[in-house]
Amino acid sequence: MALIEPWLSTLAERGSWTDRLRFNVDLVMTEMVVNVISYGYPHGDKGRIRLTADQRGDRVELEIHDDGIAFDPLTNVPQVDPNADLAAATISGRGILMMLEYSARQHYERRDNHNILSVTFLNQAD
């Protein structure tokens, strides 16, 4: 996790990201990497996570590749009652909802025993 922040900061500076884009990317990437670590390797197994980025105009696409347990977050979107009492709220699934809310496009595929999650963000004025 310590390597992600400087990497994202460098991308943001080079790509002239808005503050909003910086926040959205940081939130989503942190949540997704934590999920991969927590759920993709549930018994503390060793694994590999690779992050890539590509910016074309106002679109920033980030990909998370991992060799953890197969999991498609886009077909496992939790149903959350926004009116639920805080005591009744569950922790599970909120990161997926944040990803959907703070990004413009998402795509998942399982290829060669790897999860590949692509998330596209728009670099729009604040």
C-alpha positions as CSV (number, residue, x, y, z in Angstrom):
1,M,0.0,0.0,0.0
2,A,2.9,2.3,0.7
3,L,3.9,2.3,-2.9
4,I,0.5,3.2,-4.3
5,E,0.3,6.8,-3.0
6,P,3.5,8.1,-4.5
7,W,2.7,6.3,-7.8
8,L,-0.7,7.9,-8.0
9,S,0.7,11.3,-7.0
10,T,3.2,11.1,-9.9
11,L,0.4,10.1,-12.3
12,A,-1.8,12.9,-11.1
13,E,0.9,15.5,-11.6
14,R,1.9,14.3,-15.0
15,G,-1.7,14.0,-16.1
16,S,-2.9,17.3,-14.6
17,W,-5.6,15.6,-12.7
18,T,-8.3,17.7,-10.9
19,D,-8.6,17.4,-7.1
20,R,-11.8,15.5,-7.7
21,L,-10.1,12.9,-9.9
22,R,-7.3,12.5,-7.5
23,F,-9.8,11.8,-4.7
24,N,-11.8,9.4,-6.7
25,V,-8.9,7.4,-8.0
26,D,-7.2,7.2,-4.6
27,L,-10.4,6.1,-2.9
28,V,-11.3,3.4,-5.5
29,M,-7.8,2.1,-5.9
30,T,-7.1,1.8,-2.2
31,E,-10.5,0.1,-1.6
32,M,-9.9,-2.4,-4.5
33,V,-6.4,-3.3,-3.5
34,V,-7.5,-3.8,0.1
35,N,-10.3,-6.1,-1.2
36,V,-7.9,-8.1,-3.3
37,I,-5.5,-8.6,-0.3
38,S,-8.4,-9.4,2.1
39,Y,-10.5,-11.6,-0.1
40,G,-8.3,-12.8,-2.9
41,Y,-5.7,-14.3,-0.5
42,P,-7.9,-15.2,2.4
43,H,-5.5,-17.4,4.3
44,G,-2.5,-15.0,4.0
45,D,-1.4,-16.7,0.8
46,K,1.3,-15.0,-1.2
47,G,0.2,-13.4,-4.4
48,R,0.9,-10.8,-7.0
49,I,-1.0,-7.6,-7.6
50,R,-0.1,-5.4,-10.6
51,L,-1.5,-1.9,-11.2
52,T,-1.3,-0.2,-14.5
53,A,-2.5,3.2,-15.7
54,D,-3.2,4.8,-19.1
55,Q,-4.4,8.4,-19.7
56,R,-5.8,9.5,-23.0
57,G,-7.3,13.0,-23.0
58,D,-9.7,13.3,-20.2
59,R,-10.0,9.5,-19.6
60,V,-7.8,7.7,-17.1
61,E,-8.0,3.9,-17.1
62,L,-6.5,2.0,-14.2
63,E,-6.2,-1.8,-14.2
64,I,-5.7,-4.1,-11.2
65,H,-4.4,-7.6,-12.1
66,D,-4.1,-10.2,-9.4
67,D,-3.7,-14.0,-9.2
68,G,-6.1,-14.4,-6.2
69,I,-9.3,-16.3,-6.0
70,A,-11.6,-15.6,-8.9
71,F,-14.1,-12.8,-8.1
72,D,-16.1,-10.6,-10.3
73,P,-17.1,-7.5,-8.3
74,L,-19.5,-6.4,-11.0
75,T,-21.7,-9.4,-10.8
76,N,-21.7,-9.4,-7.0
77,V,-22.9,-5.9,-6.3
78,P,-24.5,-5.8,-2.8
79,Q,-28.0,-4.4,-2.3
80,V,-27.7,-1.8,0.4
81,D,-30.7,-0.1,2.0
82,P,-29.7,3.6,2.2
83,N,-32.3,4.1,4.9
84,A,-31.0,1.3,7.1
85,D,-30.2,2.0,10.7
86,L,-26.4,2.3,11.2
87,A,-26.5,-0.6,13.7
88,A,-28.1,-2.8,11.0
89,A,-25.6,-1.8,8.3
90,T,-23.0,-4.3,7.1
91,I,-19.4,-3.6,6.1
92,S,-19.3,-6.0,3.2
93,G,-19.7,-4.6,-0.3
94,R,-19.5,-0.9,0.3
95,G,-16.2,-0.7,-1.6
96,I,-17.8,-2.0,-4.7
97,L,-20.6,0.6,-4.4
98,M,-18.0,3.3,-4.1
99,M,-16.2,2.1,-7.2
100,L,-19.4,2.2,-9.2
101,E,-20.2,5.7,-7.8
102,Y,-16.8,7.3,-8.3
103,S,-15.8,5.9,-11.7
104,A,-17.3,6.2,-15.2
105,R,-16.8,2.7,-16.4
106,Q,-15.8,-0.7,-15.0
107,H,-14.9,-4.0,-16.7
108,Y,-13.9,-7.3,-15.2
109,E,-12.5,-10.4,-16.8
110,R,-10.8,-13.6,-15.6
111,R,-7.9,-14.5,-17.9
112,D,-5.1,-17.0,-17.4
113,N,-6.0,-17.5,-13.8
114,H,-5.9,-13.7,-13.1
115,N,-8.6,-11.2,-12.1
116,I,-8.4,-8.1,-14.3
117,L,-10.5,-5.2,-13.2
118,S,-10.4,-2.1,-15.4
119,V,-11.8,1.1,-14.0
120,T,-12.2,4.3,-16.1
121,F,-12.3,7.8,-14.6
122,L,-13.0,11.1,-16.2
123,N,-10.7,14.1,-15.6
124,Q,-13.4,16.8,-15.5
125,A,-13.2,20.3,-14.0
126,D,-14.1,20.5,-10.3
